[in-house]
Amino acid sequence: MLELDIIKQHVRLELDETEEDALLETYSTAAQRMVENHTGRNLYATANEIPKDPETDEVTDEDALVLDDDITTAMLLLIGHWYTNRESVVVGTITSELPMAVEALISPYRHFHFA
C-alpha cells in the first residue's frame, strides 16, 4: 500500500538498495493490517478503490478508511520501529504493544460497532 520509496526514506535507506525490499514490504503489509485491526476498518489507498455496488454505484464498505497523512505516518512509524528492532524483546528497554505516537495517530479513525 505504501510506496517502497517513502518507506526507504523513512528508514534511511538509499533508494537503489534492494537487499531489504522484501522485508520492508512485509512490514508494510503488517502495518496496514495493524491499522485495520486497531480501527476496525478496511484501509484503501484511494477513495476510488472503495468497493461500490455496480448497479447503484453506492459505496458498499461504509467503514472504509482512505490512506491519509495520519495513517501513512502511523504506518511509517511502525515500519521504522520494526526495522530497527527486529526482535520482540530488546534487553534493557521497556516498550509498549503499540507505540504511543501510532496510537495517537490512528485512534481518531477507530470505528466502534454497537449492537
Biopython code that builds the backbone (N, CA, C, O; Angstrom):
import numpy as np
from Bio.PDB.StructureBuilder import StructureBuilder

atoms = [
    (1, "MET", "N", (0.823, -1.186, 0.000)),
    (1, "MET", "CA", (0.000, 0.000, 0.000)),
    (1, "MET", "C", (0.871, 1.255, 0.000)),
    (1, "MET", "O", (0.653, 2.158, -0.807)),
    (2, "LEU", "N", (1.859, 1.317, 0.902)),
    (2, "LEU", "CA", (2.787, 2.444, 0.876)),
    (2, "LEU", "C", (3.846, 2.187, -0.192)),
    (2, "LEU", "O", (4.268, 1.052, -0.413)),
    (3, "GLU", "N", (4.260, 3.258, -0.841)),
    (3, "GLU", "CA", (5.315, 3.130, -1.849)),
    (3, "GLU", "C", (6.634, 2.794, -1.142)),
    (3, "GLU", "O", (6.945, 3.337, -0.082)),
    (4, "LEU", "N", (7.387, 1.898, -1.751)),
    (4, "LEU", "CA", (8.661, 1.476, -1.176)),
    (4, "LEU", "C", (9.629, 2.650, -1.036)),
    (4, "LEU", "O", (10.438, 2.674, -0.108)),
    (5, "ASP", "N", (9.555, 3.618, -1.941)),
    (5, "ASP", "CA", (10.448, 4.773, -1.873)),
    (5, "ASP", "C", (10.272, 5.553, -0.571)),
    (5, "ASP", "O", (11.259, 5.938, 0.055)),
    (6, "ILE", "N", (9.027, 5.788, -0.160)),
    (6, "ILE", "CA", (8.789, 6.556, 1.061)),
    (6, "ILE", "C", (9.203, 5.754, 2.297)),
    (6, "ILE", "O", (9.677, 6.314, 3.286)),
    (7, "ILE", "N", (9.016, 4.442, 2.223)),
    (7, "ILE", "CA", (9.457, 3.586, 3.338)),
    (7, "ILE", "C", (10.971, 3.646, 3.467)),
    (7, "ILE", "O", (11.495, 3.782, 4.572)),
    (8, "LYS", "N", (11.676, 3.545, 2.348)),
    (8, "LYS", "CA", (13.141, 3.597, 2.376)),
    (8, "LYS", "C", (13.639, 4.947, 2.883)),
    (8, "LYS", "O", (14.619, 5.004, 3.626)),
    (9, "GLN", "N", (12.983, 6.022, 2.494)),
    (9, "GLN", "CA", (13.375, 7.335, 3.007)),
    (9, "GLN", "C", (13.200, 7.378, 4.519)),
    (9, "GLN", "O", (14.047, 7.913, 5.234)),
    (10, "HIS", "N", (12.098, 6.813, 5.002)),
    (10, "HIS", "CA", (11.824, 6.836, 6.438)),
    (10, "HIS", "C", (12.867, 6.045, 7.236)),
    (10, "HIS", "O", (13.295, 6.486, 8.302)),
    (11, "VAL", "N", (13.269, 4.898, 6.732)),
    (11, "VAL", "CA", (14.256, 4.081, 7.462)),
    (11, "VAL", "C", (15.692, 4.417, 7.064)),
    (11, "VAL", "O", (16.639, 3.744, 7.473)),
    (12, "ARG", "N", (15.833, 5.453, 6.269)),
    (12, "ARG", "CA", (17.138, 5.980, 5.846)),
    (12, "ARG", "C", (17.960, 4.986, 5.036)),
    (12, "ARG", "O", (19.151, 4.789, 5.278)),
    (13, "LEU", "N", (17.293, 4.367, 4.071)),
    (13, "LEU", "CA", (17.984, 3.510, 3.106)),
    (13, "LEU", "C", (18.030, 4.235, 1.773)),
    (13, "LEU", "O", (17.103, 4.961, 1.414)),
    (14, "GLU", "N", (19.109, 4.033, 1.052)),
    (14, "GLU", "CA", (19.200, 4.582, -0.296)),
    (14, "GLU", "C", (18.164, 3.887, -1.178)),
    (14, "GLU", "O", (17.903, 2.694, -1.019)),
    (15, "LEU", "N", (17.583, 4.634, -2.099)),
    (15, "LEU", "CA", (16.529, 4.083, -2.945)),
    (15, "LEU", "C", (17.016, 2.930, -3.811)),
    (15, "LEU", "O", (16.230, 2.053, -4.167)),
    (16, "ASP", "N", (18.314, 2.919, -4.158)),
    (16, "ASP", "CA", (18.832, 1.848, -5.008)),
    (16, "ASP", "C", (19.254, 0.611, -4.217)),
    (16, "ASP", "O", (19.634, -0.398, -4.812)),
    (17, "GLU", "N", (19.193, 0.674, -2.888)),
    (17, "GLU", "CA", (19.472, -0.503, -2.068)),
    (17, "GLU", "C", (18.243, -1.407, -2.097)),
    (17, "GLU", "O", (17.150, -0.985, -1.719)),
    (18, "THR", "N", (18.421, -2.651, -2.546)),
    (18, "THR", "CA", (17.266, -3.545, -2.710)),
    (18, "THR", "C", (17.304, -4.755, -1.788)),
    (18, "THR", "O", (16.364, -5.549, -1.768)),
    (19, "GLU", "N", (18.374, -4.901, -1.029)),
    (19, "GLU", "CA", (18.548, -6.084, -0.190)),
    (19, "GLU", "C", (17.419, -6.255, 0.828)),
    (19, "GLU", "O", (17.053, -7.385, 1.150)),
    (20, "GLU", "N", (16.872, -5.174, 1.332)),
    (20, "GLU", "CA", (15.848, -5.218, 2.381)),
    (20, "GLU", "C", (14.425, -5.029, 1.835)),
    (20, "GLU", "O", (13.485, -4.929, 2.624)),
    (21, "ASP", "N", (14.243, -4.979, 0.531)),
    (21, "ASP", "CA", (12.927, -4.682, -0.056)),
    (21, "ASP", "C", (11.836, -5.646, 0.393)),
    (21, "ASP", "O", (10.749, -5.208, 0.770)),
    (22, "ALA", "N", (12.099, -6.927, 0.361)),
    (22, "ALA", "CA", (11.079, -7.906, 0.745)),
    (22, "ALA", "C", (10.691, -7.740, 2.216)),
    (22, "ALA", "O", (9.515, -7.842, 2.566)),
    (23, "LEU", "N", (11.665, -7.489, 3.059)),
    (23, "LEU", "CA", (11.399, -7.273, 4.475)),
    (23, "LEU", "C", (10.538, -6.025, 4.673)),
    (23, "LEU", "O", (9.573, -6.048, 5.437)),
    (24, "LEU", "N", (10.885, -4.947, 3.990)),
    (24, "LEU", "CA", (10.118, -3.707, 4.106)),
    (24, "LEU", "C", (8.692, -3.875, 3.601)),
    (24, "LEU", "O", (7.763, -3.309, 4.176)),
    (25, "GLU", "N", (8.510, -4.635, 2.549)),
    (25, "GLU", "CA", (7.155, -4.911, 2.030)),
    (25, "GLU", "C", (6.350, -5.714, 3.056)),
    (25, "GLU", "O", (5.159, -5.472, 3.252)),
    (26, "THR", "N", (7.010, -6.665, 3.700)),
    (26, "THR", "CA", (6.349, -7.458, 4.738)),
    (26, "THR", "C", (5.920, -6.564, 5.892)),
    (26, "THR", "O", (4.797, -6.672, 6.385)),
    (27, "TYR", "N", (6.818, -5.681, 6.321)),
    (27, "TYR", "CA", (6.480, -4.747, 7.400)),
    (27, "TYR", "C", (5.335, -3.821, 6.984)),
    (27, "TYR", "O", (4.472, -3.495, 7.799)),
    (28, "SER", "N", (5.328, -3.406, 5.743)),
    (28, "SER", "CA", (4.272, -2.518, 5.248)),
    (28, "SER", "C", (2.910, -3.201, 5.306)),
    (28, "SER", "O", (1.922, -2.599, 5.728)),
    (29, "THR", "N", (2.864, -4.454, 4.883)),
    (29, "THR", "CA", (1.615, -5.216, 4.947)),
    (29, "THR", "C", (1.174, -5.410, 6.387)),
    (29, "THR", "O", (-0.011, -5.290, 6.700)),
    (30, "ALA", "N", (2.124, -5.709, 7.264)),
    (30, "ALA", "CA", (1.802, -5.887, 8.683)),
    (30, "ALA", "C", (1.293, -4.581, 9.291)),
    (30, "ALA", "O", (0.364, -4.602, 10.098)),
    (31, "ALA", "N", (1.882, -3.457, 8.919)),
    (31, "ALA", "CA", (1.438, -2.162, 9.427)),
    (31, "ALA", "C", (0.016, -1.857, 8.950)),
    (31, "ALA", "O", (-0.799, -1.337, 9.711)),
    (32, "GLN", "N", (-0.275, -2.179, 7.696)),
    (32, "GLN", "CA", (-1.631, -1.987, 7.175)),
    (32, "GLN", "C", (-2.625, -2.816, 7.975)),
    (32, "GLN", "O", (-3.681, -2.320, 8.370)),
    (33, "ARG", "N", (-2.292, -4.052, 8.206)),
    (33, "ARG", "CA", (-3.193, -4.927, 8.971)),
    (33, "ARG", "C", (-3.352, -4.451, 10.412)),
    (33, "ARG", "O", (-4.441, -4.551, 10.977)),
    (34, "MET", "N", (-2.293, -3.940, 11.006)),
    (34, "MET", "CA", (-2.400, -3.442, 12.374)),
    (34, "MET", "C", (-3.349, -2.250, 12.436)),
    (34, "MET", "O", (-4.170, -2.154, 13.349)),
    (35, "VAL", "N", (-3.241, -1.347, 11.472)),
    (35, "VAL", "CA", (-4.143, -0.194, 11.423)),
    (35, "VAL", "C", (-5.581, -0.676, 11.234)),
    (35, "VAL", "O", (-6.493, -0.203, 11.912)),
    (36, "GLU", "N", (-5.777, -1.608, 10.322)),
    (36, "GLU", "CA", (-7.128, -2.132, 10.082)),
    (36, "GLU", "C", (-7.687, -2.820, 11.325)),
    (36, "GLU", "O", (-8.851, -2.624, 11.676)),
    (37, "ASN", "N", (-6.873, -3.613, 11.980)),
    (37, "ASN", "CA", (-7.331, -4.318, 13.181)),
    (37, "ASN", "C", (-7.624, -3.351, 14.322)),
    (37, "ASN", "O", (-8.599, -3.526, 15.053)),
    (38, "HIS", "N", (-6.797, -2.350, 14.472)),
    (38, "HIS", "CA", (-6.983, -1.402, 15.573)),
    (38, "HIS", "C", (-8.188, -0.483, 15.337)),
    (38, "HIS", "O", (-8.901, -0.134, 16.278)),
    (39, "THR", "N", (-8.407, -0.099, 14.094)),
    (39, "THR", "CA", (-9.513, 0.814, 13.799)),
    (39, "THR", "C", (-10.822, 0.084, 13.534)),
    (39, "THR", "O", (-11.896, 0.676, 13.635)),
    (40, "GLY", "N", (-10.736, -1.200, 13.195)),
    (40, "GLY", "CA", (-11.941, -1.931, 12.830)),
    (40, "GLY", "C", (-12.465, -1.529, 11.467)),
    (40, "GLY", "O", (-13.653, -1.683, 11.180)),
    (41, "ARG", "N", (-11.583, -1.015, 10.629)),
    (41, "ARG", "CA", (-11.980, -0.521, 9.300)),
    (41, "ARG", "C", (-11.030, -1.070, 8.241)),
    (41, "ARG", "O", (-9.882, -1.404, 8.535)),
    (42, "ASN", "N", (-11.521, -1.159, 7.007)),
    (42, "ASN", "CA", (-10.681, -1.568, 5.885)),
    (42, "ASN", "C", (-9.981, -0.339, 5.327)),
    (42, "ASN", "O", (-10.596, 0.713, 5.154)),
    (43, "LEU", "N", (-8.698, -0.481, 5.049)),
    (43, "LEU", "CA", (-7.882, 0.623, 4.565)),
    (43, "LEU", "C", (-7.725, 0.529, 3.049)),
    (43, "LEU", "O", (-7.423, -0.535, 2.509)),
    (44, "TYR", "N", (-7.935, 1.654, 2.376)),
    (44, "TYR", "CA", (-7.807, 1.734, 0.923)),
    (44, "TYR", "C", (-6.826, 2.852, 0.573)),
    (44, "TYR", "O", (-6.785, 3.887, 1.238)),
    (45, "ALA", "N", (-6.042, 2.631, -0.472)),
    (45, "ALA", "CA", (-5.050, 3.623, -0.884)),
    (45, "ALA", "C", (-5.717, 4.908, -1.374)),
    (45, "ALA", "O", (-5.224, 6.003, -1.103)),
    (46, "THR", "N", (-6.826, 4.782, -2.088)),
    (46, "THR", "CA", (-7.551, 5.945, -2.601)),
    (46, "THR", "C", (-9.054, 5.712, -2.466)),
    (46, "THR", "O", (-9.503, 4.580, -2.285)),
    (47, "ALA", "N", (-9.811, 6.772, -2.555)),
    (47, "ALA", "CA", (-11.276, 6.663, -2.483)),
    (47, "ALA", "C", (-11.819, 5.849, -3.659)),
    (47, "ALA", "O", (-12.859, 5.203, -3.534)),
    (48, "ASN", "N", (-11.133, 5.877, -4.783)),
    (48, "ASN", "CA", (-11.580, 5.121, -5.960)),
    (48, "ASN", "C", (-11.506, 3.618, -5.757)),
    (48, "ASN", "O", (-12.169, 2.866, -6.473)),
    (49, "GLU", "N", (-10.704, 3.163, -4.784)),
    (49, "GLU", "CA", (-10.563, 1.731, -4.527)),
    (49, "GLU", "C", (-11.661, 1.167, -3.630)),
    (49, "GLU", "O", (-11.797, -0.050, -3.511)),
    (50, "ILE", "N", (-12.437, 2.034, -3.005)),
    (50, "ILE", "CA", (-13.507, 1.562, -2.122)),
    (50, "ILE", "C", (-14.559, 0.870, -2.994)),
    (50, "ILE", "O", (-15.023, 1.446, -3.978)),
    (51, "PRO", "N", (-14.940, -0.370, -2.635)),
    (51, "PRO", "CA", (-15.891, -1.105, -3.464)),
    (51, "PRO", "C", (-17.255, -0.416, -3.526)),
    (51, "PRO", "O", (-17.739, 0.165, -2.554)),
    (52, "LYS", "N", (-17.851, -0.511, -4.724)),
    (52, "LYS", "CA", (-19.175, 0.067, -4.949)),
    (52, "LYS", "C", (-20.095, -0.971, -5.564)),
    (52, "LYS", "O", (-19.656, -1.877, -6.272)),
    (53, "ASP", "N", (-21.354, -0.824, -5.283)),
    (53, "ASP", "CA", (-22.373, -1.666, -5.901)),
    (53, "ASP", "C", (-22.431, -1.305, -7.376)),
    (53, "ASP", "O", (-22.624, -0.136, -7.711)),
    (54, "PRO", "N", (-22.268, -2.291, -8.279)),
    (54, "PRO", "CA", (-22.228, -1.986, -9.715)),
    (54, "PRO", "C", (-23.545, -1.414, -10.252)),
    (54, "PRO", "O", (-23.550, -0.687, -11.246)),
    (55, "GLU", "N", (-24.640, -1.741, -9.603)),
    (55, "GLU", "CA", (-25.938, -1.260, -10.086)),
    (55, "GLU", "C", (-26.254, 0.152, -9.599)),
    (55, "GLU", "O", (-26.768, 0.973, -10.358)),
    (56, "THR", "N", (-25.948, 0.429, -8.345)),
    (56, "THR", "CA", (-26.327, 1.725, -7.768)),
    (56, "THR", "C", (-25.163, 2.696, -7.645)),
    (56, "THR", "O", (-25.371, 3.889, -7.424)),
    (57, "ASP", "N", (-23.950, 2.201, -7.784)),
    (57, "ASP", "CA", (-22.728, 2.990, -7.618)),
    (57, "ASP", "C", (-22.577, 3.501, -6.182)),
    (57, "ASP", "O", (-21.829, 4.446, -5.931)),
    (58, "GLU", "N", (-23.289, 2.872, -5.245)),
    (58, "GLU", "CA", (-23.195, 3.216, -3.830)),
    (58, "GLU", "C", (-22.015, 2.470, -3.213)),
    (58, "GLU", "O", (-21.740, 1.322, -3.563)),
    (59, "VAL", "N", (-21.333, 3.127, -2.305)),
    (59, "VAL", "CA", (-20.215, 2.508, -1.589)),
    (59, "VAL", "C", (-20.747, 1.339, -0.767)),
    (59, "VAL", "O", (-21.745, 1.472, -0.059)),
    (60, "THR", "N", (-20.076, 0.195, -0.867)),
    (60, "THR", "CA", (-20.522, -0.997, -0.127)),
    (60, "THR", "C", (-19.769, -1.192, 1.189)),
    (60, "THR", "O", (-20.196, -1.979, 2.034)),
    (61, "ASP", "N", (-18.680, -0.498, 1.367)),
    (61, "ASP", "CA", (-17.919, -0.582, 2.617)),
    (61, "ASP", "C", (-18.093, 0.749, 3.350)),
    (61, "ASP", "O", (-17.323, 1.689, 3.152)),
    (62, "GLU", "N", (-19.104, 0.808, 4.187)),
    (62, "GLU", "CA", (-19.416, 2.051, 4.891)),
    (62, "GLU", "C", (-18.351, 2.446, 5.905)),
    (62, "GLU", "O", (-18.275, 3.610, 6.299)),
    (63, "ASP", "N", (-17.539, 1.503, 6.325)),
    (63, "ASP", "CA", (-16.484, 1.772, 7.297)),
    (63, "ASP", "C", (-15.125, 1.975, 6.631)),
    (63, "ASP", "O", (-14.091, 1.919, 7.297)),
    (64, "ALA", "N", (-15.125, 2.207, 5.334)),
    (64, "ALA", "CA", (-13.867, 2.361, 4.601)),
    (64, "ALA", "C", (-13.036, 3.498, 5.171)),
    (64, "ALA", "O", (-13.564, 4.523, 5.603)),
    (65, "LEU", "N", (-11.728, 3.294, 5.163)),
    (65, "LEU", "CA", (-10.778, 4.292, 5.613)),
    (65, "LEU", "C", (-9.769, 4.505, 4.493)),
    (65, "LEU", "O", (-9.109, 3.563, 4.054)),
    (66, "VAL", "N", (-9.654, 5.750, 4.032)),
    (66, "VAL", "CA", (-8.729, 6.068, 2.950)),
    (66, "VAL", "C", (-7.405, 6.526, 3.546)),
    (66, "VAL", "O", (-7.369, 7.340, 4.468)),
    (67, "LEU", "N", (-6.331, 5.993, 3.007)),
    (67, "LEU", "CA", (-4.983, 6.333, 3.446)),
    (67, "LEU", "C", (-4.783, 7.843, 3.380)),
    (67, "LEU", "O", (-4.957, 8.447, 2.321)),
    (68, "ASP", "N", (-4.422, 8.451, 4.498)),
    (68, "ASP", "CA", (-4.120, 9.876, 4.542)),
    (68, "ASP", "C", (-2.786, 10.069, 5.250)),
    (68, "ASP", "O", (-2.096, 9.095, 5.553)),
    (69, "ASP", "N", (-2.421, 11.315, 5.513)),
    (69, "ASP", "CA", (-1.118, 11.579, 6.120)),
    (69, "ASP", "C", (-0.987, 10.985, 7.521)),
    (69, "ASP", "O", (0.079, 10.487, 7.883)),
    (70, "ASP", "N", (-2.063, 11.032, 8.315)),
    (70, "ASP", "CA", (-2.003, 10.463, 9.666)),
    (70, "ASP", "C", (-1.737, 8.967, 9.616)),
    (70, "ASP", "O", (-0.863, 8.459, 10.319)),
    (71, "ILE", "N", (-2.491, 8.270, 8.786)),
    (71, "ILE", "CA", (-2.342, 6.814, 8.682)),
    (71, "ILE", "C", (-0.985, 6.469, 8.073)),
    (71, "ILE", "O", (-0.326, 5.531, 8.521)),
    (72, "THR", "N", (-0.566, 7.213, 7.064)),
    (72, "THR", "CA", (0.757, 6.991, 6.462)),
    (72, "THR", "C", (1.849, 7.146, 7.507)),
    (72, "THR", "O", (2.755, 6.317, 7.589)),
    (73, "THR", "N", (1.769, 8.205, 8.309)),
    (73, "THR", "CA", (2.771, 8.446, 9.347)),
    (73, "THR", "C", (2.772, 7.325, 10.370)),
    (73, "THR", "O", (3.835, 6.847, 10.767)),
    (74, "ALA", "N", (1.592, 6.901, 10.802)),
    (74, "ALA", "CA", (1.498, 5.803, 11.761)),
    (74, "ALA", "C", (2.131, 4.538, 11.201)),
    (74, "ALA", "O", (2.880, 3.854, 11.897)),
    (75, "MET", "N", (1.831, 4.227, 9.947)),
    (75, "MET", "CA", (2.400, 3.030, 9.331)),
    (75, "MET", "C", (3.918, 3.142, 9.215)),
    (75, "MET", "O", (4.631, 2.169, 9.460)),
    (76, "LEU", "N", (4.420, 4.327, 8.842)),
    (76, "LEU", "CA", (5.869, 4.513, 8.743)),
    (76, "LEU", "C", (6.541, 4.384, 10.102)),
    (76, "LEU", "O", (7.635, 3.829, 10.205)),
    (77, "LEU", "N", (5.894, 4.895, 11.147)),
    (77, "LEU", "CA", (6.457, 4.748, 12.494)),
    (77, "LEU", "C", (6.535, 3.278, 12.897)),
    (77, "LEU", "O", (7.528, 2.841, 13.479)),
    (78, "LEU", "N", (5.498, 2.526, 12.589)),
    (78, "LEU", "CA", (5.515, 1.094, 12.885)),
    (78, "LEU", "C", (6.612, 0.390, 12.097)),
    (78, "LEU", "O", (7.382, -0.392, 12.654)),
    (79, "ILE", "N", (6.677, 0.668, 10.814)),
    (79, "ILE", "CA", (7.682, 0.030, 9.958)),
    (79, "ILE", "C", (9.089, 0.373, 10.447)),
    (79, "ILE", "O", (9.952, -0.501, 10.525)),
    (80, "GLY", "N", (9.315, 1.632, 10.773)),
    (80, "GLY", "CA", (10.629, 2.053, 11.275)),
    (80, "GLY", "C", (10.983, 1.364, 12.582)),
    (80, "GLY", "O", (12.125, 0.958, 12.796)),
    (81, "HIS", "N", (9.991, 1.236, 13.451)),
    (81, "HIS", "CA", (10.213, 0.559, 14.737)),
    (81, "HIS", "C", (10.583, -0.909, 14.510)),
    (81, "HIS", "O", (11.534, -1.419, 15.103)),
    (82, "TRP", "N", (9.824, -1.571, 13.652)),
    (82, "TRP", "CA", (10.093, -2.987, 13.384)),
    (82, "TRP", "C", (11.415, -3.178, 12.662)),
    (82, "TRP", "O", (12.116, -4.163, 12.898)),
    (83, "TYR", "N", (11.763, -2.247, 11.784)),
    (83, "TYR", "CA", (13.017, -2.348, 11.040)),
    (83, "TYR", "C", (14.210, -2.205, 11.988)),
    (83, "TYR", "O", (15.207, -2.914, 11.853)),
    (84, "THR", "N", (14.100, -1.290, 12.938)),
    (84, "THR", "CA", (15.185, -1.051, 13.890)),
    (84, "THR", "C", (15.252, -2.131, 14.955)),
    (84, "THR", "O", (16.341, -2.543, 15.354)),
    (85, "ASN", "N", (14.101, -2.592, 15.418)),
    (85, "ASN", "CA", (14.014, -3.587, 16.494)),
    (85, "ASN", "C", (13.458, -4.880, 15.910)),
    (85, "ASN", "O", (12.243, -5.081, 15.891)),
    (86, "ARG", "N", (14.311, -5.729, 15.449)),
    (86, "ARG", "CA", (13.877, -6.915, 14.718)),
    (86, "ARG", "C", (13.491, -8.083, 15.601)),
    (86, "ARG", "O", (13.152, -9.153, 15.095)),
    (87, "GLU", "N", (13.535, -7.903, 16.880)),
    (87, "GLU", "CA", (13.105, -8.942, 17.807)),
    (87, "GLU", "C", (11.980, -8.381, 18.659)),
    (87, "GLU", "O", (11.840, -7.164, 18.782)),
    (88, "SER", "N", (11.177, -9.262, 19.249)),
    (88, "SER", "CA", (10.032, -8.804, 20.031)),
    (88, "SER", "C", (10.432, -8.192, 21.363)),
    (88, "SER", "O", (9.674, -7.412, 21.940)),
    (89, "VAL", "N", (11.611, -8.536, 21.856)),
    (89, "VAL", "CA", (12.091, -8.001, 23.129)),
    (89, "VAL", "C", (13.505, -7.484, 22.924)),
    (89, "VAL", "O", (14.350, -8.150, 22.327)),
    (90, "VAL", "N", (13.742, -6.275, 23.435)),
    (90, "VAL", "CA", (15.074, -5.705, 23.398)),
    (90, "VAL", "C", (15.542, -5.604, 24.841)),
    (90, "VAL", "O", (14.901, -4.936, 25.653)),
    (91, "VAL", "N", (16.643, -6.254, 25.168)),
    (91, "VAL", "CA", (17.141, -6.292, 26.540)),
    (91, "VAL", "C", (17.474, -4.877, 27.008)),
    (91, "VAL", "O", (18.151, -4.113, 26.319)),
    (92, "GLY", "N", (16.972, -4.553, 28.213)),
    (92, "GLY", "CA", (17.293, -3.273, 28.814)),
    (92, "GLY", "C", (16.344, -2.146, 28.476)),
    (92, "GLY", "O", (16.577, -1.008, 28.884)),
    (93, "THR", "N", (15.278, -2.429, 27.740)),
    (93, "THR", "CA", (14.322, -1.375, 27.412)),
    (93, "THR", "C", (12.918, -1.835, 27.757)),
    (93, "THR", "O", (12.641, -3.027, 27.891)),
    (94, "ILE", "N", (12.049, -0.861, 27.895)),
    (94, "ILE", "CA", (10.638, -1.146, 28.124)),
    (94, "ILE", "C", (9.871, -0.604, 26.932)),
    (94, "ILE", "O", (10.004, 0.570, 26.586)),
    (95, "THR", "N", (9.076, -1.445, 26.307)),
    (95, "THR", "CA", (8.277, -0.998, 25.176)),
    (95, "THR", "C", (6.819, -1.357, 25.407)),
    (95, "THR", "O", (6.498, -2.258, 26.182)),
    (96, "SER", "N", (5.948, -0.638, 24.723)),
    (96, "SER", "CA", (4.527, -0.955, 24.804)),
    (96, "SER", "C", (4.126, -1.723, 23.558)),
    (96, "SER", "O", (4.874, -1.783, 22.582)),
    (97, "GLU", "N", (2.939, -2.309, 23.602)),
    (97, "GLU", "CA", (2.481, -3.084, 22.455)),
    (97, "GLU", "C", (2.300, -2.216, 21.220)),
    (97, "GLU", "O", (2.630, -2.642, 20.113)),
    (98, "LEU", "N", (1.782, -1.011, 21.391)),
    (98, "LEU", "CA", (1.551, -0.094, 20.282)),
    (98, "LEU", "C", (2.202, 1.232, 20.642)),
    (98, "LEU", "O", (1.766, 1.883, 21.592)),
    (99, "PRO", "N", (3.234, 1.655, 19.912)),
    (99, "PRO", "CA", (3.909, 2.903, 20.257)),
    (99, "PRO", "C", (2.911, 4.058, 20.394)),
    (99, "PRO", "O", (1.960, 4.167, 19.621)),
    (100, "MET", "N", (3.147, 4.919, 21.396)),
    (100, "MET", "CA", (2.211, 5.969, 21.737)),
    (100, "MET", "C", (1.878, 6.869, 20.550)),
    (100, "MET", "O", (0.712, 7.222, 20.372)),
    (101, "ALA", "N", (2.847, 7.249, 19.741)),
    (101, "ALA", "CA", (2.582, 8.115, 18.598)),
    (101, "ALA", "C", (1.650, 7.435, 17.605)),
    (101, "ALA", "O", (0.775, 8.083, 17.031)),
    (102, "VAL", "N", (1.829, 6.157, 17.400)),
    (102, "VAL", "CA", (0.960, 5.410, 16.481)),
    (102, "VAL", "C", (-0.458, 5.404, 17.028)),
    (102, "VAL", "O", (-1.411, 5.653, 16.289)),
    (103, "GLU", "N", (-0.602, 5.125, 18.304)),
    (103, "GLU", "CA", (-1.917, 5.127, 18.949)),
    (103, "GLU", "C", (-2.598, 6.487, 18.770)),
    (103, "GLU", "O", (-3.780, 6.552, 18.432)),
    (104, "ALA", "N", (-1.862, 7.551, 18.992)),
    (104, "ALA", "CA", (-2.425, 8.898, 18.868)),
    (104, "ALA", "C", (-2.854, 9.203, 17.439)),
    (104, "ALA", "O", (-3.854, 9.890, 17.227)),
    (105, "LEU", "N", (-2.117, 8.705, 16.464)),
    (105, "LEU", "CA", (-2.439, 8.987, 15.066)),
    (105, "LEU", "C", (-3.640, 8.199, 14.559)),
    (105, "LEU", "O", (-4.429, 8.724, 13.773)),
    (106, "ILE", "N", (-3.796, 6.950, 14.991)),
    (106, "ILE", "CA", (-4.866, 6.134, 14.406)),
    (106, "ILE", "C", (-6.125, 6.044, 15.257)),
    (106, "ILE", "O", (-7.173, 5.641, 14.752)),
    (107, "SER", "N", (-6.053, 6.406, 16.527)),
    (107, "SER", "CA", (-7.238, 6.301, 17.389)),
    (107, "SER", "C", (-8.436, 7.112, 16.905)),
    (107, "SER", "O", (-9.562, 6.633, 17.037)),
    (108, "PRO", "N", (-8.259, 8.306, 16.356)),
    (108, "PRO", "CA", (-9.438, 9.045, 15.886)),
    (108, "PRO", "C", (-10.201, 8.336, 14.763)),
    (108, "PRO", "O", (-11.361, 8.658, 14.506)),
    (109, "TYR", "N", (-9.567, 7.387, 14.105)),
    (109, "TYR", "CA", (-10.196, 6.687, 12.993)),
    (109, "TYR", "C", (-10.884, 5.396, 13.429)),
    (109, "TYR", "O", (-11.478, 4.694, 12.611)),
    (110, "ARG", "N", (-10.800, 5.095, 14.703)),
    (110, "ARG", "CA", (-11.361, 3.848, 15.213)),
    (110, "ARG", "C", (-12.871, 3.853, 15.084)),
    (110, "ARG", "O", (-13.533, 4.835, 15.421)),
    (111, "HIS", "N", (-13.401, 2.764, 14.599)),
    (111, "HIS", "CA", (-14.849, 2.616, 14.434)),
    (111, "HIS", "C", (-15.356, 1.642, 15.476)),
    (111, "HIS", "O", (-14.853, 0.524, 15.593)),
    (112, "PHE", "N", (-16.333, 2.061, 16.218)),
    (112, "PHE", "CA", (-16.914, 1.206, 17.235)),
    (112, "PHE", "C", (-18.237, 0.665, 16.731)),
    (112, "PHE", "O", (-19.094, 1.424, 16.277)),
    (113, "HIS", "N", (-18.401, -0.632, 16.811)),
    (113, "HIS", "CA", (-19.647, -1.279, 16.401)),
    (113, "HIS", "C", (-20.538, -1.442, 17.617)),
    (113, "HIS", "O", (-20.152, -2.062, 18.608)),
    (114, "PHE", "N", (-21.710, -0.891, 17.534)),
    (114, "PHE", "CA", (-22.656, -1.015, 18.632)),
    (114, "PHE", "C", (-23.744, -1.985, 18.262)),
    (114, "PHE", "O", (-24.234, -1.982, 17.132)),
    (115, "ALA", "N", (-24.121, -2.808, 19.198)),
    (115, "ALA", "CA", (-25.142, -3.826, 18.938)),
    (115, "ALA", "C", (-26.523, -3.252, 19.106)),
    (115, "ALA", "O", (-27.512, -3.962, 18.927)),
]
sb = StructureBuilder()
sb.init_structure("model")
sb.init_model(0)
sb.init_chain("A")
sb.init_seg("    ")
for serial, (resi, resn, name, xyz) in enumerate(atoms, 1):
    if name == "N":
        sb.init_residue(resn, " ", resi, " ")
    sb.init_atom(name, np.array(xyz, "f"), 0.0, 1.0, " ", f" {name:<3s}", serial, name[0])
structure = sb.get_structure()
